[in-house]
Amino acid sequence: KPFACERFRYPVGTDSACVLSHLDTMDRLVKTLTKTRSTEERQTLVTKLYKAWLEYASELLRHLKAEEKQLIPLVRAYFSPQEVNLIEGRLTALGPKVDPIINPAELR
């Protein structure tokens, strides 16, 4: 359950169910693709995966724009900066650990 539901109702179009559905579709296609041996079937699956990726990218962009326009202002209104920082910290901790591409020391 999204954290912000504690304080306000999500605006229409800002939930991530549709985006997650696209990810599930692509996951199924990739799993099928890795098990398929026929070149013809693989080509068909790659085409389906490509189309699914385009649909996902389009939906993700729409979703992120809706969040930026509607959801983020509500989060800022209903949560203190300290609460937002704690939530952001929890979310970023869930992501992969990455090394910076550019070493800041090399920029000096």
PAFIKOL-520772 format. One line per 8 residues: number of its first residue (from 1); their letters; for each residue x, y, z of N, C-alpha, C, O, CB. Coordinates in Angstrom, 3 decimals. Glycine has a CB too. Layout:
! residues N
NUM = A = X:Y:Z:X:Y:Z:X:Y:Z:X:Y:Z:X:Y:Z | ...
This chain:
! residues 108
1 = KPFACERF = 0.856:-1.183:0.000:0.000:0.000:0.000:0.898:1.240:0.000:1.799:1.349:0.831:-0.972:0.001:1.238 | 0.660:2.170:-0.920:1.488:3.378:-0.976:1.415:4.185:0.325:0.351:4.322:0.929:1.055:4.255:-2.152 | 2.559:4.707:0.736:2.647:5.429:2.008:1.704:6.631:2.074:1.167:6.927:3.141:4.068:5.892:2.236 | 1.498:7.313:0.976:0.707:8.545:0.983:-0.771:8.292:1.224:-1.497:9.220:1.583:0.884:9.277:-0.321 | -1.239:7.064:1.036:-2.648:6.736:1.279:-3.039:6.978:2.734:-4.221:7.085:3.060:-2.925:5.281:0.903 | -2.031:7.063:3.606:-2.303:7.347:5.016:-2.931:8.731:5.185:-3.694:8.962:6.123:-1.009:7.250:5.842 | -2.608:9.651:4.271:-3.006:11.040:4.467:-3.939:11.608:3.406:-4.660:12.570:3.670:-1.804:11.875:4.528 | -3.936:11.035:2.226:-4.836:11.535:1.175:-5.128:10.438:0.164:-4.414:9.439:0.068:-4.222:12.764:0.465
9 = RYPVGTDS = -6.194:10.654:-0.582:-6.589:9.708:-1.635:-5.793:10.004:-2.899:-5.670:11.155:-3.318:-8.122:9.790:-1.919 | -5.260:8.954:-3.495:-4.471:9.135:-4.716:-5.330:9.700:-5.834:-6.460:9.253:-6.033:-3.842:7.807:-5.155 | -4.805:10.680:-6.569:-5.544:11.183:-7.734:-5.654:10.107:-8.809:-4.777:9.253:-8.937:-4.858:12.438:-8.309 | -6.720:10.157:-9.567:-6.932:9.204:-10.653:-5.760:9.283:-11.631:-5.322:10.373:-12.000:-8.279:9.483:-11.382 | -5.262:8.127:-12.043:-4.192:8.083:-13.031:-2.792:8.095:-12.466:-1.824:8.063:-13.225:-4.334:9.210:-13.941 | -2.655:8.142:-11.130:-1.307:8.181:-10.563:-0.893:6.856:-9.915:0.247:6.727:-9.467:-1.218:9.292:-9.541 | -1.798:5.867:-9.855:-1.354:4.589:-9.292:-0.518:3.852:-10.340:-0.605:4.130:-11.536:-2.576:3.717:-8.837 | 0.272:2.931:-9.873:1.253:2.295:-10.760:0.814:0.921:-11.268:1.633:0.183:-11.815:2.569:2.159:-10.041
17 = ACVLSHLD = -0.451:0.567:-11.099:-0.920:-0.767:-11.495:-0.691:-1.043:-12.977:-0.265:-2.139:-13.343:-2.399:-0.918:-11.173 | -0.965:-0.075:-13.820:-0.815:-0.288:-15.259:0.661:-0.460:-15.632:1.004:-1.299:-16.465:-1.429:0.889:-16.042 | 1.520:0.335:-15.013:2.962:0.223:-15.277:3.452:-1.160:-14.839:4.211:-1.808:-15.559:3.758:1.349:-14.534 | 3.021:-1.602:-13.673:3.432:-2.918:-13.172:2.901:-4.042:-14.055:3.564:-5.066:-14.221:2.947:-3.115:-11.734 | 1.725:-3.858:-14.614:1.167:-4.848:-15.525:2.049:-4.993:-16.771:2.283:-6.104:-17.245:-0.269:-4.458:-15.924 | 2.531:-3.868:-17.291:3.431:-3.917:-18.442:4.736:-4.644:-18.088:5.257:-5.412:-18.896:3.735:-2.492:-18.943 | 5.256:-4.404:-16.894:6.471:-5.099:-16.468:6.240:-6.605:-16.378:7.097:-7.394:-16.773:6.949:-4.559:-15.115 | 5.077:-6.999:-15.857:4.751:-8.427:-15.782:4.693:-9.052:-17.176:5.186:-10.159:-17.388:3.409:-8.634:-15.056
25 = TMDRLVKT = 4.092:-8.339:-18.116:4.006:-8.832:-19.489:5.399:-9.042:-20.071:5.678:-10.084:-20.664:3.204:-7.856:-20.365 | 6.275:-8.046:-19.900:7.630:-8.175:-20.436:8.391:-9.293:-19.739:9.164:-10.001:-20.384:8.390:-6.856:-20.291 | 8.191:-9.463:-18.458:8.850:-10.538:-17.717:8.441:-11.902:-18.270:9.282:-12.778:-18.470:8.510:-10.447:-16.218 | 7.141:-12.073:-18.514:6.668:-13.347:-19.081:7.271:-13.586:-20.465:7.679:-14.703:-20.784:5.124:-13.362:-19.169 | 7.327:-12.536:-21.283:7.896:-12.683:-22.628:9.374:-13.063:-22.572:9.823:-13.916:-23.338:7.723:-11.383:-23.423 | 10.129:-12.443:-21.678:11.553:-12.759:-21.563:11.743:-14.197:-21.089:12.597:-14.916:-21.608:12.250:-11.780:-20.597 | 10.958:-14.612:-20.113:11.072:-15.992:-19.623:10.746:-16.996:-20.724:11.417:-18.020:-20.855:10.141:-16.212:-18.421 | 9.723:-16.705:-21.507:9.369:-17.586:-22.614:10.475:-17.587:-23.667:10.833:-18.632:-24.211:8.030:-17.154:-23.242
33 = LTKTRSTE = 11.003:-16.407:-23.941:12.061:-16.273:-24.943:13.290:-17.096:-24.570:13.902:-17.718:-25.439:12.449:-14.806:-25.110 | 13.653:-17.107:-23.307:14.853:-17.846:-22.885:14.674:-19.354:-22.991:15.658:-20.093:-23.034:15.215:-17.481:-21.456 | 13.421:-19.820:-23.035:13.156:-21.260:-23.126:12.867:-21.719:-24.553:12.802:-22.918:-24.826:11.987:-21.624:-22.235 | 12.697:-20.766:-25.454:12.303:-21.100:-26.823:13.519:-21.391:-27.687:14.502:-20.651:-27.653:11.486:-19.965:-27.438 | 13.453:-22.469:-28.460:14.582:-22.872:-29.305:14.375:-22.497:-30.778:15.342:-22.229:-31.490:14.806:-24.375:-29.187 | 13.154:-22.478:-31.222:12.859:-22.212:-32.627:13.189:-20.757:-32.984:12.776:-19.826:-32.292:11.377:-22.516:-32.930 | 13.928:-20.584:-34.058:14.300:-19.244:-34.511:13.062:-18.425:-34.845:12.989:-17.240:-34.519:15.226:-19.324:-35.732 | 12.109:-19.042:-35.482:10.879:-18.336:-35.859:10.111:-17.867:-34.624:9.646:-16.728:-34.564:9.985:-19.243:-36.719
41 = ERQTLVTK = 9.986:-18.757:-33.646:9.302:-18.388:-32.399:10.057:-17.280:-31.667:9.446:-16.362:-31.119:9.153:-19.618:-31.483 | 11.380:-17.370:-31.662:12.189:-16.349:-30.994:11.994:-14.986:-31.662:11.886:-13.963:-30.985:13.682:-16.744:-31.013 | 11.950:-14.984:-32.999:11.734:-13.722:-33.710:10.364:-13.134:-33.374:10.229:-11.925:-33.184:11.860:-13.933:-35.229 | 9.371:-13.980:-33.303:8.024:-13.534:-32.940:8.011:-12.958:-31.531:7.411:-11.912:-31.286:7.021:-14.695:-33.048 | 8.677:-13.646:-30.606:8.721:-13.183:-29.215:9.497:-11.869:-29.080:9.111:-10.991:-28.308:9.354:-14.257:-28.323 | 10.580:-11.741:-29.826:11.354:-10.492:-29.779:10.503:-9.329:-30.290:10.549:-8.230:-29.738:12.659:-10.617:-30.620 | 9.731:-9.577:-31.338:8.843:-8.534:-31.853:7.792:-8.166:-30.812:7.506:-6.988:-30.600:8.163:-8.996:-33.156 | 7.220:-9.177:-30.166:6.235:-8.908:-29.106:6.875:-8.154:-27.948:6.269:-7.242:-27.385:5.614:-10.223:-28.597
49 = LYKAWLEY = 8.096:-8.532:-27.593:8.802:-7.863:-26.503:9.080:-6.406:-26.856:8.929:-5.521:-26.014:10.117:-8.593:-26.184 | 9.478:-6.163:-28.073:9.734:-4.794:-28.535:8.459:-3.950:-28.438:8.494:-2.822:-27.946:10.265:-4.801:-29.994 | 7.346:-4.493:-28.902:6.071:-3.770:-28.831:5.646:-3.543:-27.379:5.130:-2.482:-27.028:4.974:-4.544:-29.586 | 5.874:-4.560:-26.542:5.538:-4.420:-25.118:6.403:-3.340:-24.471:5.928:-2.582:-23.626:5.723:-5.770:-24.376 | 7.671:-3.271:-24.870:8.569:-2.239:-24.342:8.071:-0.845:-24.731:8.062:0.067:-23.904:10.011:-2.457:-24.860 | 7.663:-0.683:-25.978:7.162:0.622:-26.426:5.912:1.023:-25.648:5.768:2.183:-25.261:6.856:0.594:-27.934 | 5.011:0.073:-25.418:3.806:0.349:-24.631:4.170:0.705:-23.192:3.611:1.638:-22.615:2.857:-0.864:-24.653 | 5.105:-0.040:-22.621:5.563:0.227:-21.255:6.171:1.617:-21.153:5.841:2.375:-20.241:6.586:-0.832:-20.810
57 = ASELLRHL = 7.053:1.957:-22.079:7.719:3.264:-22.037:6.698:4.390:-22.142:6.804:5.393:-21.436:8.756:3.383:-23.170 | 5.728:4.232:-23.004:4.683:5.244:-23.163:3.860:5.386:-21.882:3.584:6.501:-21.438:3.766:4.887:-24.345 | 3.473:4.262:-21.295:2.679:4.285:-20.065:3.494:4.843:-18.896:2.974:5.599:-18.075:2.170:2.871:-19.728 | 4.763:4.469:-18.826:5.613:4.974:-17.745:5.756:6.492:-17.832:5.681:7.183:-16.816:7.001:4.307:-17.793 | 5.958:7.005:-19.024:6.083:8.452:-19.199:4.790:9.154:-18.793:4.827:10.175:-18.107:6.439:8.792:-20.658 | 3.646:8.610:-19.214:2.362:9.191:-18.816:2.211:9.159:-17.295:1.780:10.136:-16.684:1.193:8.435:-19.487 | 2.571:8.031:-16.698:2.463:7.862:-15.249:3.369:8.859:-14.504:2.936:9.496:-13.543:2.827:6.416:-14.856 | 4.609:8.988:-14.945:5.539:9.895:-14.271:5.094:11.346:-14.395:5.238:12.121:-13.449:6.943:9.733:-14.843
65 = KAEEKQLI = 4.559:11.717:-15.540:4.039:13.085:-15.710:2.860:13.337:-14.776:2.751:14.409:-14.181:3.612:13.328:-17.175 | 1.975:12.344:-14.650:0.832:12.480:-13.744:1.301:12.599:-12.300:0.771:13.410:-11.540:-0.123:11.282:-13.894 | 2.291:11.797:-11.916:2.837:11.896:-10.562:3.443:13.275:-10.318:3.207:13.897:-9.282:3.894:10.806:-10.328 | 4.218:13.736:-11.275:4.884:15.028:-11.134:3.874:16.165:-10.988:4.062:17.084:-10.190:5.793:15.287:-12.334 | 2.814:16.087:-11.765:1.826:17.165:-11.780:0.851:17.096:-10.602:0.471:18.127:-10.047:1.053:17.128:-13.077 | 0.449:15.879:-10.223:-0.611:15.733:-9.227:-0.146:15.199:-7.878:-0.540:15.716:-6.832:-1.659:14.835:-9.760 | 0.682:14.176:-7.900:1.016:13.475:-6.656:2.084:14.186:-5.833:1.936:14.328:-4.619:1.480:12.077:-6.970 | 3.139:14.626:-6.468:4.236:15.259:-5.721:3.772:16.505:-4.965:4.160:16.677:-3.809:5.372:15.631:-6.674
73 = PLVRAYFS = 2.956:17.385:-5.567:2.465:18.523:-4.784:1.648:18.102:-3.553:1.707:18.758:-2.513:1.619:19.419:-5.669 | 0.886:17.007:-3.675:0.131:16.529:-2.517:1.057:15.981:-1.435:0.833:16.223:-0.249:-0.867:15.453:-2.942 | 2.085:15.252:-1.830:3.051:14.736:-0.856:3.704:15.904:-0.116:3.855:15.865:1.105:4.132:13.858:-1.557 | 4.084:16.928:-0.851:4.713:18.095:-0.217:3.752:18.826:0.714:4.179:19.403:1.714:5.226:19.059:-1.281 | 2.466:18.807:0.396:1.474:19.486:1.241:1.137:18.693:2.497:0.888:19.280:3.549:0.205:19.741:0.449 | 1.125:17.362:2.400:0.668:16.527:3.507:1.782:15.902:4.337:1.508:15.298:5.374:-0.193:15.452:2.978 | 3.033:16.035:3.900:4.161:15.467:4.637:5.213:16.539:4.842:5.425:17.382:3.970:4.761:14.249:3.893 | 5.870:16.509:5.989:6.953:17.465:6.261:8.184:17.074:5.439:8.296:15.929:5.000:7.298:17.505:7.793
81 = PQEVNLIE = 9.104:18.015:5.229:10.340:17.670:4.514:11.099:16.514:5.185:11.697:15.687:4.497:11.248:18.899:4.424 | 11.077:16.456:6.506:11.760:15.373:7.214:11.117:14.021:6.902:11.816:13.027:6.710:11.740:15.629:8.728 | 9.789:13.990:6.854:9.101:12.738:6.532:9.404:12.306:5.095:9.618:11.124:4.824:7.579:12.894:6.730 | 9.419:13.268:4.190:9.734:12.957:2.791:11.148:12.407:2.690:11.380:11.440:1.965:9.578:14.211:1.895 | 12.091:13.001:3.399:13.482:12.511:3.384:13.570:11.068:3.882:14.302:10.261:3.309:14.379:13.417:4.251 | 12.830:10.738:4.942:12.834:9.368:5.455:12.272:8.393:4.422:12.820:7.310:4.215:12.023:9.284:6.756 | 11.190:8.781:3.786:10.570:7.922:2.769:11.508:7.747:1.586:11.677:6.631:1.094:9.221:8.513:2.297 | 12.122:8.829:1.122:13.064:8.740:0.007:14.239:7.831:0.358:14.703:7.054:-0.476:13.573:10.138:-0.377
89 = GRLTALGP = 14.717:7.936:1.601:15.815:7.088:2.041:15.448:5.614:1.992:16.248:4.781:1.566:16.235:7.465:3.442 | 14.223:5.294:2.433:13.763:3.901:2.393:13.640:3.406:0.953:14.006:2.272:0.645:12.410:3.761:3.116 | 13.126:4.260:0.080:12.951:3.859:-1.323:14.293:3.651:-2.016:14.471:2.665:-2.732:12.135:4.912:-2.080 | 15.227:4.554:-1.815:16.521:4.408:-2.482:17.309:3.225:-1.927:18.127:2.640:-2.637:17.338:5.690:-2.334 | 17.071:2.870:-0.676:17.751:1.708:-0.095:17.294:0.408:-0.756:18.015:-0.589:-0.739:17.499:1.644:1.417 | 16.088:0.422:-1.340:15.571:-0.773:-2.009:16.223:-1.005:-3.371:16.218:-2.124:-3.884:14.067:-0.662:-2.176 | 16.779:0.049:-3.950:17.359:-0.041:-5.287:18.740:-0.663:-5.275:19.319:-0.910:-4.217:17.426:1.325:-5.915 | 19.256:-0.910:-6.465:20.586:-1.523:-6.563:21.681:-0.542:-6.154:21.548:0.671:-6.318:20.839:-2.022:-7.991
97 = KVDPIINP = 22.731:-1.081:-5.634:23.895:-0.261:-5.304:24.677:-0.031:-6.591:25.008:-0.982:-7.299:24.794:-0.944:-4.202 | 24.968:1.214:-6.892:25.693:1.523:-8.123:26.908:2.380:-7.796:26.891:3.190:-6.869:24.774:2.244:-9.142 | 27.945:2.184:-8.570:29.138:3.007:-8.453:28.953:4.217:-9.353:28.367:4.105:-10.429:30.429:2.207:-8.830 | 29.448:5.376:-8.922:29.339:6.541:-9.807:30.130:6.311:-11.076:31.204:5.710:-11.049:29.828:7.815:-9.101 | 29.605:6.787:-12.178:30.296:6.635:-13.460:31.532:7.519:-13.496:32.567:7.134:-14.040:29.356:6.980:-14.634 | 31.418:8.687:-12.923:32.532:9.639:-12.903:33.017:9.763:-11.467:32.229:9.992:-10.550:32.107:11.039:-13.480 | 34.296:9.613:-11.288:34.891:9.807:-9.982:35.013:11.315:-9.752:35.727:11.988:-10.495:36.284:9.089:-9.873 | 34.327:11.863:-8.731:34.378:13.307:-8.495:35.809:13.832:-8.320:36.091:14.982:-8.657:33.556:13.652:-7.268
105 = AELR = 36.702:13.001:-7.797:38.092:13.438:-7.598:38.780:13.696:-8.936:39.697:14.513:-9.024:38.880:12.385:-6.795 | 38.331:12.991:-9.977:38.939:13.184:-11.310:38.540:14.498:-11.944:39.166:14.932:-12.911:38.551:12.048:-12.234 | 37.517:15.135:-11.422:37.036:16.395:-12.002:37.866:17.584:-11.522:37.744:18.675:-12.079:35.560:16.614:-11.649 | 38.689:17.402:-10.524:39.462:18.508:-9.968:40.704:18.753:-10.742:41.474:19.653:-10.406:39.808:18.253:-8.543
